[in-house]
Amino acid sequence: MLLTDLPKGASAIVDRVEQTPKTDMVANRLRDLGFVEGEPVRVVARGRTGAGPILVVIGSTRFALRRAESDRIVVRDAVNHG
């Protein structure tokens, strides 16, 4: 499942960040920010449209991700909290 698909309030575990070319700067930056295998992530808020940003918490930090970014993050063990 992709991070993009999680509803507001849902939690999951990061499985991986998909990387298109080997030098995918966006994928590398997401990993640098903490989106690495085994990290818990929770969706706090979503933009008004399906293409809007998604606000997530990973560790103690909040990030607003564009859909193009959240579409690269594969998650597992999703648990809906609301």
N, C-alpha and C positions, 0 to 999 in steps of 0.2 A: 504494500500500500504506500502511496505517496503522502508526504506531509500535507500537501495541498488538500487531500481528501479527508483529513481529520476534521470533525466538527468542533465548534467552539466548546471549550471545556474538556476536550479529550486529551489524554496523555498516551504516549507511546515511547518506544525505544528506537533510537537511530540505528538502522542496520548498515546503511552506507550512503555515500554521496556519489551519484552517477556522474561519470566524467566522459564527455564526448571525445574531444581530441586529447592526446596525452598532455598537452600544455593548457588544459582548461583552467583559466585563471579564476573563474567564478567558483568552480568546484574546489579548487585549492584554497580559496579565501574562506569558503564555508567551513572547510575542515579546520582552518586556522582559528576560526571563531568558536570552535567547539562542537561542531556537528560531526562527531566521530562515532564509530560503532560502540554501542553499549550505553550511550548517554541518554538519559531521560529527557523528553521534550514535551511541552504542554502548549496547546493552542489557547491563547488568552482572548483574542478578538480577531474578527475578520472584517475586511472592507465591505462596503455595501453591495458591490457587484462581484460576480464570480472572478473577475480579473483583478480585483482590488488587492491591497496588501493583506498579509496575515501576520498578526502579532503573536510571537511565541516566546516561551521562557525555556532556556536551556541553562542549567546550572543556576546561578543567581542573576543572570543577565537576560534582558528582554531584547528581542530583535524584531524589526518589521522587515519582512521579506516580500519581494515581488513574487508573482506567480512563477515566473521563469526560474527563480531561485528555489522556491519551495517544491517545484516539480522535480528537482534533481535529488531531493532527500527522500530516501526510501526508509520507511519505519516498519516496526513489527510490534506485536503484543499490545495493540491499541486497547485502551480501557476508557470508556466514556464516563466522564464525571459530571455530566450535566447537559 
